[in-house]
């Protein structure tokens, strides 16, 4: 079992809708959780980080963490074509460990 | 500089050649990380420095890989006797905090192609 698992997609969402990206992790000792956005040919860019159970909102983005279920998600409200990218979930047990990413396409 | 700077942006090496990849972290950033990203995959951890000390090199795939950060600023990742499986994007990231769980800021990477 991979340490961090994501559905590779592609995930297609109409413009203006909510995009929901999911991630599960295997190490129950994980304490810190990050979402990075990566455009094709570019480096990962930090979108959100969350350390505590519950929701954390920043603009159109909401990160949700459920440590009991070992599950972290990212919601993008009012999706825009510029949100089309690969979204990487990253988790800190001992070192920052990335999932393979979910490719998101926003359809105009 | 404003961000993490990596050079060269692209590198083509013939199998067996040695390569050196450079990373200039954000000024004052204590922590520096190297990651390897294969096509269609997430970044894979290689090694971690806090200032000049290499605290974790558990991700280096073989003894052909070597990293250093002698003055606690610029870092170099060296790959000796390159193999085709070394072809990937090598990402450098830095963080202002010495805490290992702080958010990372990535450079644009060096795309290495071994022919």
Contacts between the chains, C-beta under 8 A, distances in Angstrom:
chain1	res1	chain2	res2	distance
A	4	B	42	7.6
A	31	B	101	6.2
A	32	B	101	3.9
A	34	B	103	6.4
A	36	B	106	8.0
A	42	B	108	6.8
A	43	B	91	6.0
A	43	B	106	4.1
A	43	B	107	6.1
A	43	B	108	5.0
A	43	B	109	5.4
A	44	B	43	6.8
A	44	B	91	7.4
A	44	B	106	5.0
A	45	B	106	7.3
A	46	B	103	5.1
A	46	B	104	7.1
A	46	B	105	7.1
A	49	B	103	5.4
A	88	B	42	5.4
A	88	B	43	7.5
A	90	B	42	7.8
A	92	B	100	6.8
A	92	B	101	4.3
A	94	B	100	8.0
A	95	B	45	4.9
A	95	B	48	6.7
A	95	B	56	6.4
A	95	B	58	7.8
A	95	B	59	7.5
A	95	B	100	6.9
A	96	B	33	7.3
A	96	B	45	6.6
A	96	B	100	7.9
A	96	B	101	7.8
A	96	B	104	6.4
A	97	B	45	6.8
A	98	B	35	7.9
A	98	B	42	3.4
A	98	B	43	5.0
A	98	B	44	7.4
A	99	B	42	5.3
A	100	B	40	7.3
A	100	B	41	5.5
A	100	B	42	4.8
A	101	B	41	7.9
A	101	B	42	5.4
